Amino acid sequence: MARVLDLAGLPREGVAAGVARSSLTAGETQWMDAEALAISPGASIGGHVPDGSDAYFFVVEGAVSLDAAGQTHTLPLQASAVLQERTEFTLTGTARSESLVLQVVAPPKGAPSKLAGFAGGAWVRERRELPRVDIPEQKKVRFYIASKDAAASDRGHAMIVHYEKDTLTPLHYHPDAESMFVLLDGEIRFVVDGREVIVRPGQAAVFRAGDRHSLRCAEGTTTASFLEFHIPAAFSTVKE
């Protein structure tokens, strides 16, 4: 069953001093594990990317620094990072208030996968630095994070998508991939499990393989953008 979530309202589990973790996928997905990390100013959390997985990070609120692959990176609001398997990392909150970082592991730790992963150590970009592709016939713009034009991997596909007020993605589903959308700006009207739902900044929509969905800007919204994942990267789309 598809899920629409308020990131701020998810149950939190303390994992380090000043750091709490909330699950977006709650063990209901096969190919990705997504969670939100709430990091207080100056607080840090360390970890490593599981063997056989990619890790994707995106700053939803605030700002953090990322130590990974022998370098320190500054990640402001809406910056992203892709890390190679077995990479050790540390995230530290650098904003004046709590920062919220989305972390996606694909596939989840321990899940078998023969897909080739990201092999570049650490790939870090601000939103304005992402490779841009305009699709005028669909009235949308894509900014790629994980793709053949950015951080290449067969395990995951990630991008920021910009919609105009009359952009429409009609009802469809992916039989061989899971999807997740995190609203950044504006409002999007989704069809989720046959009903219309308005998704706003600070909210996310998670779809398992086969879950039908459509999306367009909500009434009164002139532009909107959202973070979009498809896991794994190669997937088919069935339109209805």
N, C-alpha and C positions, 0 to 999 in steps of 0.2 A: 504494500500500500504506500502511495506517495505521501510525503510529509512536508508541511510548511511550518517553519520554526522561527521563534523569536530568539535570537542569539543571546540577548541579555537575560531571558527568562529560563534558559536551560539549567538543570541541576548542575552545581559545581562541586568538584572534588579537589581539595588542596593537594598539590603535588610537590611544592617547594615553598620556602618562605616568600610570601607575597605573590604566589603564582597558583592559579586554579585552572582546572581543565573541565571542559564540557563536551560531551559527545554529540555530534550531529547525526551520525549514522546508526548509533545504538546497536551495533551488531546485526543490523538488518540488510546490509549490503555484502556482496560477495567479492567485489574487485577493488573497493576503496574503503578506507577508514578515515573519517573526517572528524576533527575536533577543533574547538576554539580554546585558545590559551589566553587567559586574562592575566596580564603581567603588570604589577604595580611599579611606580617609578623607582628605578635602581635595582629592582628584583631581577633575578636571573634563573633560567632553567637550562640544563644541559641534557644532551641525549645523543643518539646516533641513529642513522638511517638503517633500517633492517637490511640484512643480506637479501638480495632479490627484489628490492623495492626501490621506488623513487620517493622522495619527499618534496612536497610543494608547500610553500609558505606565502601568505598574503596578508598585508597589514590592513585590517578592517577599520581600526580606530587607533589613534595615537601614533607612536613611532618606536622602533626598536633598533638595537645594533645586533648584528649576526656575526659571530666568529665561526668560520668554517673553512676547511681546506687551506689552513695557514694564513687566512686573511680576515680582517675585520671590515664589515660592510655596514653602511648606514641605510636603514630601511624606513623611509618616511611613510606617511599615509598613502595607501594603495600601491605600495611597492611590492614586488614579488621576488621569490627566490626558488630555484630548483636545485636540489642536492642529490648527488650520486649515492648509490648504495654504499653502506659501511662508513659514510662520512660522519665524523663527530662534529657536533655543533653546540653553540651556546647562544641563547636569546636573552637580551637584557633590555628592560624597559627604559626608554630615554625621554619619554614625554613627561609633562608635568602632572598628568593624571593617568589613570589606568589605560593600558594599551590592550587591544584585542587582535590576536593573530590567528588566522585560520591555518591549520596544518592538515594536509591530506597525504596519506601514505597509500601508494598503489604499487602492487597489491598489498593488502594488510599483512602484517608480520606473520610469517609462518604459512601463508597461502602459497600453494605451488604455482609457478608461472615460468613459461619458457620464453616470454617476450623479452626482447632486448631493452635495456633501460638507458637512462641518461648517463653519459660517460664523460661529462665535462667538469667534474668536481663540484663547483658551485657556480650557478648562473644567476646573477642578481641584476634586476632592472627596476627603475622607477616607471610609473605608468607612461610618462611622456617619452621614454626611451624604447618602448616596446615596438617591434615591427608592426607596421600598420598596413591593412589591406581594406580599401574601399570597395563596397559592393553596391553600386548605385541602383542597379535593377531591383535589388531587395531593400533599398533604403536603409542600409546598415553599414557599420564600420567595425572591423575586428582588429584587436590589438593582441598579438599572439605572445603567450608565455611558454607553453609547452606545445611544440609543433615542429614540423620539418623546417620552418622558417625561423625558429627561435631555439629553445632548449629541446633538442630532438630526442624522442623516446617513443617506443612502441607501447609503453605502459600507460601513458596518460596524455590527454589533450586538454589544454587549458588556455583561456583567452578572456579578455574583457571585450564586451560587445556593446556598441552604442546604437540605440534605436531612435528614430524620429517618431513623431506623434501618430503617423499612420503606417508604421512598419508592422507587418503581421507575419508571424511564423504559424502556419496552420496546424491543425491537430495531426499529431504523428507520434511514433514511438520508435525506440531503438531495441531490437530484440537481443542484441549482443553487447550492450554497454549500459552502464549506470551513469546518471547525470546529476549534476548539482548546480544550482544557481544561487548567487548571493547578490542581493540588490545593493548598488552603490549610490546611484543618483536617480531621482524621479520615482515613478511607481509603475509596476507592470501588472497587467491583468492576465493571470494564468487560468487555464482550465486544468483542474487537478481532480482526478477521479470523477470526471463528469460534472463538476461544479466550478463556478467561477470564484477565484480568490484574488484579492489585491495583495501583492507583495511589495513591501516598502523597505527603504534602507534599514539595516539592522535585522532583516529577516532573510531566510533561505528556504529554498524548495529542493527537496531531494527525491529523485526518481530512481526506482529499480529498473532493471531491464524489463521491457514490455509495458511499463507504465505510460499511458497515453497523456499527452499534454500539448497545449498550444499557448502562445503568449503574444501580447501586444501592449502598447502603452495604455495605461488607464485613462479614463476620461479626465480632461483637464491637464494632463501631462504632455508637454511639448517635446521633451527629450528624456531619455533614461539610459542608464548603463548598468551592467551587471557583470559579475565574474561568473564564468561558465566552465564546468568540467565535463568531459566525457571520458570514462574509464572502462576499458582500455582505449588506446588512441585510434585503432582501426575499428570502425563501427558502421553499421548500415542504418538507414532511416526509412521507415515505412510510413507513407502519408495516407491519410484517410479522407 
